[in-house]
Amino acid sequence: MTHLRFLQPLFAALLLACSLPALAAYDIGQLMNDLSRNKGGRAKFVEKKFLAVLDKPLVATGEMTYTAPDRLEKRTMTPKPETMLLEKDSLTLEREKQKLTINLASQPEALAFIDSIRGTLSGNRAALERNYGLHLSGSAEKWTLTLLPSDQKIASLVQRITVSGNRGQVRQIEYLQADGDRSLLAIEPVTTP
């Protein structure tokens, strides 16, 4: 019996230690809160597109500017200059003196895809959960958020979106299309002096 009394405090401490990581786990609410604090900024990017029809990835580089909650400008410098501007429900693409503007409200699948970017950058959980199941792993220092389409029309285009970063900063976005092609966007914030 005395051995049992000695083991009880040890057993209680072990139970407490096992439950602490569950209590302290980094969750989606905390991530969204961290992301929502980011009101914008500039970043350099390197984008690699892996297409089944090509032997090696297409690589593009440039700069992005984000202003919360719904303005994102992506300026590609190489291999060819191109500008993409996402502002509210409007997407404008400009390349070689040609300009195309799309009203995203009339394109629900495109809007859902855009909301995956915008919702993540602004920490808008409700916008993300409208079209995706959210799965988070890691800690505040190094996290990975996986978005799995919950709508069949979106799932016919995108198999999975994986966003990773640290604290309130998105550092990488990977899009895995339903056809197996994928795109990997690495993001490096630019600090202004």
BARO-418857 format. One line per field, with one value per residue (C-alpha): residue number from 1; chain; x, y, z. Coordinates in nm, 3 decimals, always signed. Example, Ala and Ser with C-alpha at 12.3 -4.5 7.8 and 13.67 -1.06 7.14 Angstrom:
BEGIN
seq <- 1;2 $
mol <- A;A $
X <- +1.230;+1.367 $
Y <- -0.450;-0.106 $
Z <- +0.780;+0.714 $
END
This chain:
BEGIN
seq <- 1;2;3;4;5;6;7;8;9;10;11;12;13;14;15;16;17;18;19;20;21;22;23;24;25;26;27;28;29;30;31;32;33;34;35;36;37;38;39;40;41;42;43;44;45;46;47;48;49;50;51;52;53;54;55;56;57;58;59;60;61;62;63;64;65;66;67;68;69;70;71;72;73;74;75;76;77;78;79;80;81;82;83;84;85;86;87;88;89;90;91;92;93;94;95;96;97;98;99;100;101;102;103;104;105;106;107;108;109;110;111;112;113;114;115;116;117;118;119;120;121;122;123;124;125;126;127;128;129;130;131;132;133;134;135;136;137;138;139;140;141;142;143;144;145;146;147;148;149;150;151;152;153;154;155;156;157;158;159;160;161;162;163;164;165;166;167;168;169;170;171;172;173;174;175;176;177;178;179;180;181;182;183;184;185;186;187;188;189;190;191;192;193 $
mol <- A;A;A;A;A;A;A;A;A;A;A;A;A;A;A;A;A;A;A;A;A;A;A;A;A;A;A;A;A;A;A;A;A;A;A;A;A;A;A;A;A;A;A;A;A;A;A;A;A;A;A;A;A;A;A;A;A;A;A;A;A;A;A;A;A;A;A;A;A;A;A;A;A;A;A;A;A;A;A;A;A;A;A;A;A;A;A;A;A;A;A;A;A;A;A;A;A;A;A;A;A;A;A;A;A;A;A;A;A;A;A;A;A;A;A;A;A;A;A;A;A;A;A;A;A;A;A;A;A;A;A;A;A;A;A;A;A;A;A;A;A;A;A;A;A;A;A;A;A;A;A;A;A;A;A;A;A;A;A;A;A;A;A;A;A;A;A;A;A;A;A;A;A;A;A;A;A;A;A;A;A;A;A;A;A;A;A;A;A;A;A;A;A $
X <- +0.000;+0.281;+0.417;+0.076;+0.069;+0.413;+0.296;-0.024;+0.153;+0.377;+0.073;-0.108;+0.199;+0.224;-0.144;-0.096;+0.215;+0.031;-0.260;-0.049;+0.043;-0.325;-0.412;-0.126;-0.172;-0.167;-0.512;-0.682;-0.835;-0.492;-0.348;-0.632;-0.583;-0.209;-0.274;-0.543;-0.288;-0.094;-0.233;-0.012;+0.331;+0.566;+0.732;+0.950;+0.836;+0.966;+0.697;+0.760;+0.495;+0.531;+0.334;+0.302;+0.375;+0.713;+1.040;+1.133;+0.932;+0.844;+1.003;+0.878;+1.005;+0.873;+0.718;+0.383;+0.205;-0.081;-0.318;-0.569;-0.829;-0.877;-0.607;-0.323;-0.091;+0.153;+0.414;+0.604;+0.943;+1.084;+1.053;+0.806;+0.663;+0.305;+0.081;-0.209;-0.425;-0.691;-0.911;-1.237;-1.428;-1.222;-0.919;-0.711;-0.434;-0.194;+0.069;+0.236;+0.001;-0.305;-0.537;-0.815;-1.050;-1.271;-1.563;-1.514;-1.872;-1.984;-1.720;-1.795;-1.517;-1.258;-1.385;-1.352;-0.992;-0.914;-1.078;-0.832;-0.553;-0.737;-0.892;-0.556;-0.372;-0.642;-0.705;-1.070;-1.167;-1.533;-1.432;-1.204;-1.458;-1.722;-1.537;-1.264;-1.203;-0.914;-0.640;-0.358;-0.034;+0.273;+0.319;+0.308;+0.676;+0.627;+0.278;+0.113;-0.250;-0.405;-0.722;-0.927;-1.215;-1.558;-1.740;-1.734;-1.688;-1.381;-1.250;-1.267;-1.008;-0.800;-0.713;-0.540;-0.391;-0.113;-0.007;+0.288;+0.456;+0.562;+0.367;+0.143;+0.354;+0.270;+0.597;+0.485;+0.170;+0.140;-0.150;-0.206;-0.449;-0.693;-0.500;-0.175;-0.003;+0.116;+0.245;+0.479;+0.500;+0.781;+0.734;+1.004;+0.886;+1.067;+1.133;+1.125;+1.395 $
Y <- +0.000;+0.243;+0.191;+0.284;+0.612;+0.696;+0.636;+0.845;+1.186;+1.063;+0.943;+1.277;+1.471;+1.253;+1.313;+1.688;+1.689;+1.495;+1.737;+2.056;+2.032;+1.992;+2.303;+2.504;+2.386;+2.654;+2.658;+2.812;+3.091;+3.198;+3.183;+3.392;+3.644;+3.666;+3.706;+3.972;+4.198;+4.227;+4.537;+4.505;+4.549;+4.461;+4.133;+3.978;+3.649;+3.354;+3.143;+2.800;+2.634;+2.260;+2.156;+1.798;+1.910;+2.063;+1.899;+2.178;+2.435;+2.780;+3.034;+3.388;+3.657;+3.993;+4.192;+4.190;+4.461;+4.385;+4.630;+4.472;+4.352;+4.320;+4.478;+4.264;+4.368;+4.120;+4.260;+3.994;+4.114;+3.793;+3.614;+3.872;+4.183;+4.135;+4.299;+4.142;+4.366;+4.223;+4.492;+4.397;+4.188;+4.301;+4.127;+4.316;+4.151;+4.360;+4.220;+4.360;+4.660;+4.436;+4.477;+4.245;+4.313;+4.041;+4.095;+3.810;+3.832;+3.672;+3.396;+3.206;+2.945;+3.214;+3.419;+3.118;+3.070;+3.440;+3.428;+3.155;+3.410;+3.712;+3.524;+3.386;+3.718;+3.903;+3.626;+3.596;+3.251;+3.283;+3.363;+3.059;+2.823;+2.914;+2.703;+2.509;+2.271;+2.409;+2.193;+2.349;+2.192;+2.331;+2.620;+3.000;+2.994;+2.757;+2.669;+2.503;+2.564;+2.324;+2.427;+2.143;+2.245;+2.163;+2.257;+2.007;+2.276;+2.412;+2.060;+1.994;+2.273;+2.269;+1.960;+2.141;+2.476;+2.469;+2.793;+2.807;+3.077;+3.202;+3.419;+3.648;+3.619;+3.404;+3.270;+3.010;+2.912;+2.589;+2.518;+2.160;+2.155;+1.871;+1.775;+1.730;+2.052;+2.266;+2.610;+2.708;+3.074;+3.168;+3.508;+3.719;+4.040;+4.361;+4.587;+4.956;+5.164 $
Z <- +0.000;+0.077;-0.275;-0.415;-0.217;-0.352;-0.711;-0.683;-0.690;-0.970;-1.166;-1.108;-1.225;-1.533;-1.616;-1.573;-1.794;-2.065;-2.062;-2.075;-2.444;-2.531;-2.330;-2.479;-2.841;-3.107;-3.263;-3.566;-3.356;-3.233;-3.586;-3.728;-3.447;-3.524;-3.897;-3.846;-3.675;-4.001;-4.172;-4.476;-4.618;-4.901;-4.982;-5.246;-5.394;-5.591;-5.755;-5.901;-6.115;-6.163;-6.471;-6.597;-6.954;-6.861;-6.754;-6.513;-6.319;-6.449;-6.213;-6.166;-5.928;-5.821;-5.542;-5.366;-5.170;-4.934;-4.766;-4.528;-4.570;-4.946;-5.162;-5.299;-5.580;-5.731;-5.969;-6.157;-6.286;-6.436;-6.670;-6.811;-6.648;-6.534;-6.276;-6.094;-5.876;-5.648;-5.500;-5.328;-5.588;-5.886;-6.035;-6.293;-6.495;-6.702;-6.940;-7.251;-7.278;-7.246;-6.954;-6.838;-6.546;-6.401;-6.163;-5.916;-5.786;-6.114;-6.083;-5.757;-5.799;-5.873;-5.579;-5.347;-5.464;-5.413;-5.070;-4.971;-5.018;-4.884;-4.593;-4.483;-4.512;-4.317;-4.064;-4.169;-4.049;-4.153;-4.514;-4.523;-4.366;-4.627;-4.884;-4.703;-4.418;-4.210;-4.058;-3.855;-3.737;-3.565;-3.325;-3.341;-3.435;-3.729;-3.845;-4.145;-4.238;-4.489;-4.671;-4.818;-5.047;-4.905;-5.226;-5.515;-5.783;-5.605;-5.541;-5.915;-5.957;-5.636;-5.436;-5.150;-5.049;-4.790;-4.624;-4.386;-4.187;-3.848;-3.608;-3.814;-4.129;-4.430;-4.576;-4.829;-5.019;-5.213;-5.448;-5.554;-5.843;-5.902;-6.218;-6.020;-6.130;-5.842;-5.762;-5.477;-5.375;-5.133;-4.966;-4.797;-4.625;-4.718;-4.421;-4.488;-4.318 $
END
